[in-house]
Amino acid sequence: MDKFHNHRHEFPRIIPAGEPVDFIFDEMMAEKKVVSEFWDDYMQGRPPAVRDLYGAQPLFRNDNQDLPLQAADMLAGQLRDHYLKGEPIGVDFETDPNILPLLAIEFDEDALAKAFCAIVGASLPNRMVIDARWGEIDL
């Protein structure tokens, strides 16, 4: 969610500037509980400039009953297949107004570790995060 909000300005056609965005996920009871318990602390760690852009606490819906989630699952599966095969998607989302806009957010291992360190560091300021793989310490 941080990556989305920190880069949303790059996609003005898809995401209107200044409007809050709600996140809706597949219903997963364990994750729902963690998000619900962690949400207030997570939001306090967000920069004030983007805090109001997060919208409501994330919602969880049953993807067997919610058609937009089914469509998102299908699209994500197709995009993943193309990515794993190294195939281009074959459409220009930026210039063709008839194409449904798409925003793809990717993390490599280093970016994911850095994002995790930032989240943990903001939420638990008195804790040290150690990247054991590289031996780096982020405070």
C-alpha positions as CSV (number, residue, x, y, z in Angstrom):
1,M,0.0,0.0,0.0
2,D,2.9,2.3,0.7
3,K,4.4,1.7,-2.7
4,F,1.0,2.4,-4.3
5,H,0.6,5.7,-2.5
6,N,4.2,6.8,-2.9
7,H,4.0,6.3,-6.7
8,R,0.4,7.1,-7.5
9,H,1.3,10.6,-8.9
10,E,2.9,8.7,-11.8
11,F,-0.6,7.5,-13.0
12,P,-2.9,10.5,-13.0
13,R,-5.2,8.8,-15.6
14,I,-5.8,5.9,-13.3
15,I,-5.7,7.5,-9.8
16,P,-7.1,11.0,-9.4
17,A,-4.7,13.2,-7.3
18,G,-5.8,13.8,-3.7
19,E,-8.6,11.3,-3.6
20,P,-8.5,8.5,-1.0
21,V,-8.3,4.9,-2.2
22,D,-9.9,2.0,-0.3
23,F,-8.2,-1.4,-0.5
24,I,-10.3,-4.6,-0.8
25,F,-8.8,-8.0,-0.4
26,D,-9.9,-11.6,-0.6
27,E,-11.4,-12.7,2.7
28,M,-8.7,-14.4,4.7
29,M,-9.5,-14.6,8.4
30,A,-5.9,-14.8,9.7
31,E,-4.8,-11.8,7.6
32,K,-8.0,-9.9,8.4
33,K,-7.3,-10.2,12.1
34,V,-3.7,-9.0,11.7
35,V,-4.6,-6.1,9.6
36,S,-7.4,-5.0,11.9
37,E,-5.2,-5.1,15.0
38,F,-2.2,-3.4,13.2
39,W,-4.1,-0.8,11.2
40,D,-4.0,2.2,13.6
41,D,-0.3,1.7,14.3
42,Y,0.4,1.3,10.6
43,M,-1.4,4.5,9.8
44,Q,0.4,6.5,12.5
45,G,3.7,5.5,10.8
46,R,2.6,6.8,7.4
47,P,3.9,10.3,6.3
48,P,1.2,13.0,6.9
49,A,1.3,13.9,3.2
50,V,-0.2,10.5,2.2
51,R,-2.1,9.5,5.4
52,D,-5.4,10.9,4.2
53,L,-5.1,9.1,0.9
54,Y,-5.4,5.7,2.4
55,G,-9.2,5.8,2.7
56,A,-11.0,3.4,5.1
57,Q,-9.4,0.4,6.8
58,P,-9.0,-2.4,4.2
59,L,-12.1,-4.4,3.6
60,F,-12.2,-8.2,3.1
61,R,-14.7,-9.8,0.8
62,N,-15.4,-13.4,-0.3
63,D,-13.9,-13.8,-3.8
64,N,-16.3,-16.6,-4.6
65,Q,-19.2,-14.1,-4.2
66,D,-17.7,-10.7,-5.2
67,L,-17.5,-10.4,-9.0
68,P,-14.9,-7.5,-9.0
69,L,-12.5,-9.7,-6.9
70,Q,-13.0,-12.6,-9.3
71,A,-12.1,-10.3,-12.2
72,A,-9.1,-9.0,-10.4
73,D,-8.0,-12.6,-9.6
74,M,-8.4,-13.5,-13.3
75,L,-6.4,-10.5,-14.5
76,A,-3.7,-11.1,-11.9
77,G,-3.4,-14.7,-13.0
78,Q,-3.1,-13.7,-16.7
79,L,-0.5,-11.0,-16.0
80,R,1.5,-13.4,-13.9
81,D,1.5,-16.0,-16.6
82,H,2.7,-13.5,-19.2
83,Y,5.4,-12.3,-16.7
84,L,6.7,-15.8,-16.0
85,K,6.9,-16.6,-19.7
86,G,8.7,-13.3,-20.4
87,E,5.9,-12.2,-22.8
88,P,4.8,-8.6,-23.2
89,I,1.2,-7.9,-22.5
90,G,0.8,-6.4,-25.9
91,V,-1.3,-3.3,-25.2
92,D,-0.5,0.3,-24.5
93,F,-2.4,1.3,-21.5
94,E,-1.0,4.9,-21.6
95,T,-2.2,5.9,-25.0
96,D,-5.2,3.8,-25.9
97,P,-8.3,5.3,-24.1
98,N,-10.3,2.1,-24.7
99,I,-8.0,-0.1,-22.7
100,L,-8.9,-0.6,-19.0
101,P,-6.2,1.1,-17.0
102,L,-3.7,-1.1,-15.2
103,L,-1.3,-0.3,-12.4
104,A,1.4,-2.9,-11.7
105,I,3.5,-2.8,-8.6
106,E,6.5,-5.0,-8.3
107,F,9.0,-5.7,-5.6
108,D,12.3,-7.5,-6.0
109,E,13.8,-9.2,-2.9
110,D,15.8,-6.1,-1.9
111,A,12.9,-3.7,-2.3
112,L,10.6,-6.0,-0.3
113,A,13.2,-6.2,2.6
114,K,13.6,-2.5,2.6
115,A,9.9,-1.9,2.7
116,F,9.5,-4.4,5.5
117,C,12.3,-2.7,7.5
118,A,10.6,0.7,7.0
119,I,7.2,-0.6,8.2
120,V,8.7,-2.4,11.2
121,G,10.9,0.6,12.0
122,A,8.0,3.0,11.9
123,S,5.7,0.7,14.0
124,L,8.3,-0.4,16.5
125,P,10.7,2.6,16.9
126,N,12.6,1.0,19.7
127,R,13.4,-2.2,17.8
128,M,16.4,-2.9,15.6
129,V,15.8,-4.6,12.2
130,I,18.7,-6.7,10.9
131,D,19.0,-8.0,7.4
132,A,20.8,-11.3,8.1
133,R,21.4,-12.0,4.5
134,W,23.7,-9.0,4.0
135,G,24.5,-8.2,7.6
136,E,23.2,-4.6,7.3
137,I,21.5,-3.0,10.2
138,D,18.7,-0.5,9.7
139,L,17.5,1.5,12.7
